[in-house]
Amino acid sequence: MRPILTLILGLTLAAGLAGCSASDHAPETAADSLDSVQQSDQIVTGTGTISFVDIEGGFFAIQSDDGAKYDPTGSLDEDFQTDGLRVRFSLQPKEGVMTTRMWGTPVDVQGIERIEDE
């Protein structure tokens, strides 16, 4: 009886691990399907809104018009630390980086400018 139980547990474990393997195809994201944010050579450009996020003492982040959330590493320049400020941005996602805030994609800000009221 014991060898059968061991075999069943082994097969169950193998099936579970096979289901967790990485896929060669990345899932389609909102950024893939909308024109408001574009990615090229690992640079994300688009428009969005500065938001104050009240996590880990609070920080300013960027939420793009398509709903993607970006967590600037370091902090935004004081001129852009205004909740609700509309901006045009150029960001570089940081590969393999995790933050204690765990909110959005960690990014380096390559360029940012205010969008004046139209």
Secondary structure, DSSP 8 states (H G I E B T S, - for coil): -HHHHHHHHHHHHHHHHHHTS--SS----HHHH-SSEEEETTEEEEEEEEEEE-STT-EEEEEETTS-EEEESS---GGG--TT-EEEEEEEE-TT---SS--SEEEEEEEEEE----
